[in-house]
């Protein structure tokens, strides 16, 4: 079974465990606790932070391979 993450103006759904930000979607009922309705500016800031962290981790990995 799944639940709908309904679009709410000015908010996005954030799944911090999996580092996902969405405006709307569906998720398994058992995973509903992983999603948090977050003000859009905060959600986008988190997404930007996660992307920067991923980019830095990749850079460090690439430097380690050389």
For each residue, the residues with C-beta under 8 A, 3 or more apart:
1: 28 29
2: 26 27 28 29
3: 26 27 28 29 32
4: 24 25 26
5: 13 22 24 25 26 27 35
6: 24
7: 23 24
8: 11 37
9:
10: 39 40
11: 8 37 38 39 40 43
12: 21 22 23 37 38 40 43 44
13: 5 21 22 23 24 25 35 36 37 38 43
14: 20 21 35 36 38 43 46
15: 18 19 20 21 22 27 34 35 36
16: 19 34 36 46
17: 34
18: 15 34
19: 15 16 47 50
20: 14 15
21: 12 13 14 15 43 44 46 47
22: 5 12 13 15 25
23: 7 12 13
24: 4 5 6 7 13
25: 4 5 13 22
26: 2 3 4 5
27: 2 3 5 15 31 32 34 35
28: 1 2 3 31 32
29: 1 2 3 32
30:
31: 27 28 34 35
32: 3 27 28 29 35
33:
34: 15 16 17 18 27 31
35: 5 13 14 15 27 31 32
36: 13 14 15 16
37: 8 11 12 13
38: 11 12 13 14 42 43 46
39: 10 11 42 43
40: 10 11 12 43 44
41: 44 45
42: 38 39 45 46
43: 11 12 13 14 21 38 39 40 46 47
44: 12 21 40 41 47 48
45: 41 42 48 49
46: 14 16 21 38 42 43 49 50
47: 19 21 43 44 50 51
48: 44 45 51 52
49: 45 46 52 53
50: 19 46 47 53 54
51: 47 48 54 55
52: 48 49 55 56
53: 49 50 56 57
54: 50 51 57 58
55: 51 52 58 59
56: 52 53 59 60
57: 53 54 60 61
58: 54 55 61 62
59: 55 56 62 63
60: 56 57 63 64
61: 57 58 64 65
62: 58 59 65 66
63: 59 60 66
64: 60 61
65: 61 62
66: 62 63
